[in-house]
Amino acid sequence: MSGFAAEGGEVEATGGDEADHAGVAGEAAAAAGEGAARRKPVVCIVLGMAGSGKTTLLQRINLQMNSSDKQGYYINLDPAVTQVPFGANIDIRDTVNYKEVMAQYGLGPNGGIMTSLNLFATRFDQVIGLMEARSDSAEGLDYVFVDTPGQIEVFTWSASGQIITESLASAFPTCLIYVIDTPRTTSPTTFMSNMLYACSILYRTRLPMVLAFNKSDVTSPDFAAEWMSDFEKFQEALDETADESYMGSLNRSLSLVLDEFYSTLKHVGVSAATGEGIDQLFQSLDAAGDEFIRDYLPDLQARMAAVAARTQAAKEREMTKLMADVAVTRGDKPLREGGEGDAMDSSNSG
């Protein structure tokens, strides 16, 4: 993995300085507050189960962006995809050869994808640098869309996925687009499974989330919006299934637990095939960017400050231990309170 090929050129791998990007969030807040930070593009990490239509939705978003005056930037993080239907500015396949990784390390498909992401994440500071350079250019950027692998757990529950997500969130307002296959979610049990997964991702990443109920041209997502806003409607849907098993009882209990989760969640019905709901999706993404600046950025800064404090405390403990070891090696006697040592005490007593 020698570097990143992006926008017609190759960037040599220099290793970068990750600390420079880790402190961007603090600099954004210090540069005259919310207004200065909000001018940065909103980074949208697209997640969803295999077959939900993530890549196809990005193709539709790309078409919509081209027909408007908005500037977009696209990153493909799926090393196993054969074709990318949108023009990716940064493509992991230009840096990591998925099949060679599988052959070299003796891995299966999922292991190959995860290892490819791990290799890519070690140089992700260069990606941040490219994004910042493009964002600061004359034309600027409005949105950055990041397409993730179809195997959702490979990204959401891996160390590389966490590194990539936190690197983006430390430099730009960042949100998640969780794409849902609407026709396959009409069952209350399947719907609840998707909501639980979305909830787990939300609390793992601590980032604003927008639910995109895709394929609305096939099945209207009105039923999902009703279930999320009216607890009784979901209970009625469960009653219609006549499921009195353990799973039915669990779904009833979980619907109560997730009621608060629904109340703060943005959701929109979209169609990657027809373009329905894409304008509403952009409105939700703008609102998520504002929410990041208002609610999530202070929390991120507090967590970064806590990490820095723990790191500094650990350094001071190690330095104190080192000085004590050096004193013992040299035969020095420790000073007592007041600055007087044992040698002075013994001379006074004589």
Backbone torsions as a table, in degrees:
resi	resn	phi	psi	omega
1	MET	NA	98.5	-171.4
2	SER	-93.1	-26.8	-178.1
3	GLY	176.0	-170.3	-178.1
4	PHE	-112.5	124.2	172.2
5	ALA	-90.9	116.4	-175.4
6	ALA	-143.9	131.2	175.4
7	GLU	53.2	45.4	172.9
8	GLY	85.0	-0.5	-179.3
9	GLY	-135.5	165.1	-179.9
10	GLU	-115.2	136.0	179.3
11	VAL	-103.9	123.8	-179.5
12	GLU	-69.1	145.3	179.5
13	ALA	-77.5	118.9	179.2
14	THR	-114.6	-1.7	-178.9
15	GLY	90.1	-38.8	175.6
16	GLY	71.4	175.4	176.5
17	ASP	-125.3	98.9	-174.4
18	GLU	-63.4	-26.4	-179.2
19	ALA	-65.1	-30.8	178.9
20	ASP	-60.1	-39.6	-177.9
21	HIS	-83.1	-27.3	-180.0
22	ALA	-66.1	-25.0	-178.5
23	GLY	-96.8	6.2	-177.4
24	VAL	-63.9	-36.4	-178.7
25	ALA	-60.9	-41.5	178.2
26	GLY	-66.8	-39.4	178.9
27	GLU	-65.3	-35.6	-179.6
28	ALA	-62.6	-42.4	-179.8
29	ALA	-70.4	-32.3	-178.1
30	ALA	-75.5	-20.7	-177.0
31	ALA	-85.4	58.9	175.3
32	ALA	75.1	25.1	166.3
33	GLY	82.7	-150.3	-168.9
34	GLU	-60.9	-40.4	-175.2
35	GLY	-61.2	-42.8	-178.0
36	ALA	-66.5	-40.3	-178.1
37	ALA	-72.5	-34.0	-174.2
38	ARG	-69.7	-19.2	-179.7
39	ARG	-69.8	-14.7	177.0
40	LYS	-70.8	155.1	179.6
41	PRO	-68.0	152.1	176.0
42	VAL	-84.7	122.3	178.0
43	VAL	-89.1	127.2	-177.2
44	CYS	-118.1	111.5	177.9
45	ILE	-90.9	117.7	-173.7
46	VAL	-93.6	119.2	-179.1
47	LEU	-123.7	162.2	177.4
48	GLY	161.5	159.7	178.6
49	MET	-64.7	157.8	177.7
50	ALA	-59.3	131.8	179.4
51	GLY	88.0	1.3	-179.2
52	SER	-76.5	-16.2	177.0
53	GLY	99.5	30.7	-178.6
54	LYS	-62.3	-53.8	-176.3
55	THR	-65.7	-39.1	178.2
56	THR	-65.1	-37.4	177.3
57	LEU	-64.9	-39.1	177.4
58	LEU	-65.3	-34.5	175.5
59	GLN	-62.0	-43.2	178.4
60	ARG	-65.2	-41.0	178.0
61	ILE	-61.5	-40.3	178.8
62	ASN	-61.8	-43.1	177.6
63	LEU	-62.6	-40.9	-179.9
64	GLN	-65.6	-39.6	179.8
65	MET	-66.5	-39.1	-179.2
66	ASN	-65.5	-28.6	-179.1
67	SER	-88.7	0.6	179.1
68	SER	-121.6	-175.6	179.8
69	ASP	-96.1	14.5	179.9
70	LYS	-83.4	144.9	179.3
71	GLN	-105.4	125.5	-178.8
72	GLY	-117.8	158.9	178.3
73	TYR	-136.8	135.8	-170.9
74	TYR	-126.6	134.5	179.4
75	ILE	-126.3	126.5	176.4
76	ASN	-103.1	120.4	179.3
77	LEU	-109.3	13.3	178.8
78	ASP	-99.3	105.2	-176.8
79	PRO	-76.3	-14.2	-174.8
80	ALA	-98.0	-5.7	-178.1
81	VAL	-70.6	141.8	-178.5
82	THR	-85.6	-37.7	179.5
83	GLN	-136.0	143.0	175.1
84	VAL	-112.2	112.1	-173.9
85	PRO	-76.0	-0.3	175.6
86	PHE	-122.5	157.3	-178.0
87	GLY	-76.8	99.6	-178.5
88	ALA	-78.2	124.2	176.3
89	ASN	-71.3	-35.8	175.6
90	ILE	-129.7	127.4	-176.1
91	ASP	-128.2	123.5	-179.4
92	ILE	-59.1	-26.5	-178.7
93	ARG	-69.2	-20.1	175.7
94	ASP	-76.2	-14.2	-175.8
95	THR	-111.6	-39.9	-175.8
96	VAL	-122.8	129.8	175.8
97	ASN	-92.0	108.1	-173.8
98	TYR	-59.0	-44.8	-178.0
99	LYS	-68.6	-37.0	177.0
100	GLU	-66.4	-36.3	176.9
101	VAL	-63.1	-44.6	178.3
102	MET	-60.2	-44.9	-177.8
103	ALA	-69.7	-40.2	-176.2
104	GLN	-67.9	-39.6	-175.9
105	TYR	-103.1	1.9	178.9
106	GLY	63.4	48.5	-173.9
107	LEU	-109.8	160.8	171.7
108	GLY	-87.5	-174.6	-177.1
109	PRO	-58.3	-50.0	-178.3
110	ASN	-66.6	-40.5	177.9
111	GLY	-64.1	-36.1	177.6
112	GLY	-65.5	-41.1	178.5
113	ILE	-64.4	-44.5	-178.2
114	MET	-65.3	-43.0	179.6
115	THR	-65.9	-37.9	176.4
116	SER	-61.8	-42.1	176.9
117	LEU	-64.7	-38.9	178.1
118	ASN	-61.0	-43.7	179.2
119	LEU	-65.1	-40.6	-179.3
120	PHE	-67.4	-36.9	-177.1
121	ALA	-66.2	-25.7	-179.6
122	THR	-66.9	-19.0	179.7
123	ARG	-118.0	21.9	-173.8
124	PHE	-70.5	-15.7	175.9
125	ASP	-62.6	-28.5	177.1
126	GLN	-69.8	-36.2	176.6
127	VAL	-62.1	-45.2	177.8
128	ILE	-58.5	-41.1	179.1
129	GLY	-62.5	-41.8	177.9
130	LEU	-64.5	-41.6	179.4
131	MET	-64.2	-42.3	-179.6
132	GLU	-66.3	-38.8	179.0
133	ALA	-63.8	-41.8	179.2
134	ARG	-69.7	-37.3	179.5
135	SER	-65.3	-34.0	-178.5
136	ASP	-87.0	-2.3	-179.1
137	SER	-72.1	176.3	-175.5
138	ALA	-62.6	-42.8	-178.2
139	GLU	-77.2	-25.0	177.9
140	GLY	66.9	-174.3	179.3
141	LEU	-137.6	147.7	173.8
142	ASP	-104.3	-39.5	-177.9
143	TYR	-141.9	150.3	170.0
144	VAL	-124.9	124.4	-178.6
145	PHE	-111.1	130.0	-177.8
146	VAL	-116.2	113.5	179.0
147	ASP	-89.3	129.0	-175.6
148	THR	-107.1	165.4	-179.5
149	PRO	-60.8	153.7	178.8
150	GLY	-63.8	-31.8	175.8
151	GLN	-78.0	93.2	-168.9
152	ILE	-59.9	-35.6	-177.0
153	GLU	-67.5	-25.3	179.2
154	VAL	-62.3	-33.6	-179.4
155	PHE	-93.2	-46.8	-171.0
156	THR	-72.6	-28.8	-174.8
157	TRP	-114.0	16.1	179.2
158	SER	-106.2	159.6	178.9
159	ALA	-65.9	-37.8	-179.7
160	SER	-65.6	-39.9	177.0
161	GLY	-61.2	-40.2	178.7
162	GLN	-67.3	-40.8	178.7
163	ILE	-61.9	-46.0	-178.8
164	ILE	-63.7	-45.3	-179.0
165	THR	-62.7	-46.4	-178.4
166	GLU	-69.4	-32.8	177.2
167	SER	-64.8	-42.6	178.3
168	LEU	-65.4	-44.0	-177.3
169	ALA	-68.3	-25.5	179.0
170	SER	-78.6	-13.7	-176.9
171	ALA	-114.5	-26.4	-174.8
172	PHE	-140.6	155.3	167.9
173	PRO	-60.2	124.4	-170.7
174	THR	-128.3	140.1	175.6
175	CYS	-139.8	171.2	179.8
176	LEU	-113.3	138.3	169.3
177	ILE	-110.5	110.8	179.1
178	TYR	-98.0	109.4	-175.2
179	VAL	-88.2	130.1	-177.5
180	ILE	-119.4	134.5	176.1
181	ASP	-78.8	98.0	-173.0
182	THR	-59.1	-46.8	-178.8
183	PRO	-59.5	-27.7	-178.8
184	ARG	-92.8	9.3	-177.4
185	THR	-116.9	10.8	-178.1
186	THR	-71.7	-20.5	175.7
187	SER	-77.9	134.5	179.3
188	PRO	-57.3	-35.3	-179.9
189	THR	-67.4	-45.3	178.4
190	THR	-65.7	-39.3	177.1
191	PHE	-59.8	-46.1	-179.4
192	MET	-64.6	-36.5	177.8
193	SER	-61.8	-43.6	178.0
194	ASN	-64.3	-41.4	-179.0
195	MET	-66.1	-38.3	177.7
196	LEU	-64.5	-40.9	179.1
197	TYR	-65.6	-42.9	177.9
198	ALA	-61.9	-40.3	179.8
199	CYS	-64.5	-42.3	-179.3
200	SER	-65.3	-38.9	178.7
201	ILE	-67.3	-41.0	-179.6
202	LEU	-59.1	-46.5	-176.3
203	TYR	-80.6	-16.0	174.4
204	ARG	-79.3	-42.9	-176.3
205	THR	-88.8	-25.6	-177.3
206	ARG	58.7	41.4	179.5
207	LEU	-122.8	153.2	176.1
208	PRO	-60.1	145.7	-177.0
209	MET	-129.8	141.7	173.7
210	VAL	-120.9	124.0	175.3
211	LEU	-85.5	123.4	178.3
212	ALA	-110.3	103.9	178.2
213	PHE	-80.6	97.1	-173.5
214	ASN	-80.6	164.2	178.2
215	LYS	66.0	39.1	179.1
216	SER	-68.0	-16.7	176.4
217	ASP	-73.0	-19.4	177.8
218	VAL	-93.4	-48.7	179.1
219	THR	-135.6	126.4	179.2
220	SER	-67.5	135.7	179.2
221	PRO	-84.3	13.2	-178.6
222	ASP	-59.4	-35.0	-179.4
223	PHE	-62.9	-37.8	-179.7
224	ALA	-67.8	-43.1	178.2
225	ALA	-62.0	-36.7	179.0
226	GLU	-68.6	-42.3	179.3
227	TRP	-64.5	-34.0	-178.4
228	MET	-76.4	-28.2	-176.8
229	SER	-96.5	-20.3	-176.1
230	ASP	-131.5	107.0	-178.8
231	PHE	-59.5	-38.6	-177.5
232	GLU	-64.6	-34.9	179.7
233	LYS	-64.1	-39.4	178.3
234	PHE	-67.9	-37.9	176.9
235	GLN	-62.7	-39.3	177.5
236	GLU	-63.9	-39.1	177.7
237	ALA	-64.4	-37.1	176.4
238	LEU	-66.8	-38.4	178.8
239	ASP	-63.1	-35.8	-179.2
240	GLU	-66.8	-27.7	178.3
241	THR	-77.2	-14.9	-179.9
242	ALA	54.3	37.8	-179.8
243	ASP	-94.9	102.6	179.3
244	GLU	-102.2	15.1	-179.8
245	SER	-78.3	-178.3	177.8
246	TYR	-59.8	-37.8	-179.3
247	MET	-63.9	-41.2	178.4
248	GLY	-63.0	-42.5	177.7
249	SER	-64.6	-38.9	179.0
250	LEU	-64.8	-41.7	179.6
251	ASN	-62.0	-38.1	178.5
252	ARG	-64.6	-41.7	-179.9
253	SER	-68.6	-41.4	-178.6
254	LEU	-67.2	-31.7	178.8
255	SER	-63.3	-32.4	175.4
256	LEU	-70.5	-40.7	-178.3
257	VAL	-64.7	-39.8	-174.3
258	LEU	-86.8	2.0	-177.9
259	ASP	-60.0	-41.7	177.9
260	GLU	-68.8	-35.0	178.0
261	PHE	-61.5	-42.0	-179.9
262	TYR	-65.3	-35.0	-170.5
263	SER	-64.9	-25.4	-177.7
264	THR	-109.8	8.8	-173.9
265	LEU	-98.1	132.6	175.8
266	LYS	-85.2	137.8	178.2
267	HIS	-145.8	147.0	-177.8
268	VAL	-150.2	142.9	175.2
269	GLY	-89.2	130.2	-178.0
270	VAL	-134.6	162.9	174.3
271	SER	-134.7	115.1	177.4
272	ALA	-68.6	-22.6	-177.8
273	ALA	-79.5	-42.6	-174.8
274	THR	-106.4	-15.7	-176.9
275	GLY	87.8	4.3	178.9
276	GLU	-62.4	132.4	174.8
277	GLY	82.0	1.7	-177.5
278	ILE	-67.7	-38.4	177.4
279	ASP	-61.4	-42.2	177.6
280	GLN	-65.2	-33.4	177.7
281	LEU	-63.6	-42.9	178.5
282	PHE	-63.0	-38.5	177.5
283	GLN	-62.1	-41.0	178.6
284	SER	-66.9	-36.0	178.5
285	LEU	-67.4	-39.2	176.4
286	ASP	-62.8	-42.5	178.4
287	ALA	-64.6	-37.0	178.4
288	ALA	-66.9	-36.6	176.1
289	GLY	-63.8	-41.2	176.0
290	ASP	-64.4	-39.2	179.3
291	GLU	-64.5	-37.6	178.1
292	PHE	-60.6	-47.6	-179.3
293	ILE	-63.9	-40.1	-173.9
294	ARG	-77.2	-44.6	-170.3
295	ASP	-111.8	-41.7	-170.6
296	TYR	-86.5	-33.5	-179.8
297	LEU	-62.6	-45.4	176.8
298	PRO	-59.1	-39.4	178.1
299	ASP	-65.0	-41.5	178.3
300	LEU	-62.3	-43.4	179.3
301	GLN	-63.8	-39.5	178.8
302	ALA	-64.1	-41.4	178.6
303	ARG	-66.7	-39.5	177.6
304	MET	-64.9	-40.2	178.3
305	ALA	-64.7	-38.2	178.5
306	ALA	-65.2	-40.6	177.5
307	VAL	-64.1	-43.7	179.3
308	ALA	-62.8	-39.1	179.5
309	ALA	-66.0	-41.9	178.5
310	ARG	-65.4	-38.7	178.5
311	THR	-64.2	-43.9	179.2
312	GLN	-64.6	-40.8	178.4
313	ALA	-63.0	-40.1	178.7
314	ALA	-64.5	-39.9	177.7
315	LYS	-62.7	-42.5	-179.6
316	GLU	-65.6	-38.5	177.4
317	ARG	-64.4	-42.2	179.2
318	GLU	-64.8	-38.9	179.2
319	MET	-66.3	-41.4	177.3
320	THR	-61.7	-42.7	178.5
321	LYS	-64.1	-40.8	179.3
322	LEU	-63.6	-44.8	-179.8
323	MET	-63.5	-37.7	177.7
324	ALA	-65.7	-40.2	178.5
325	ASP	-65.2	-39.1	178.5
326	VAL	-64.8	-40.8	179.8
327	ALA	-63.0	-40.3	179.3
328	VAL	-67.4	-39.8	-179.7
329	THR	-64.0	-38.1	-179.4
330	ARG	-82.2	-9.4	-178.9
331	GLY	81.8	12.8	178.7
332	ASP	-68.8	145.2	175.9
333	LYS	-95.8	138.6	-178.3
334	PRO	-65.3	146.2	177.6
335	LEU	-77.3	143.0	174.5
336	ARG	-87.3	171.7	178.3
337	GLU	-61.7	134.9	-176.1
338	GLY	101.2	-9.8	173.8
339	GLY	90.7	3.1	-178.9
340	GLU	-98.1	135.3	-178.7
341	GLY	-95.2	178.5	-179.3
342	ASP	-65.6	-35.5	-177.4
343	ALA	-64.1	-41.7	178.1
344	MET	-64.4	-40.8	-179.7
345	ASP	-62.6	-40.7	-176.3
346	SER	-69.9	-34.7	179.4
347	SER	-69.5	-36.3	-179.9
348	ASN	-68.3	-38.4	-177.4
349	SER	-70.0	-26.7	177.3
350	GLY	-72.9	NA	NA
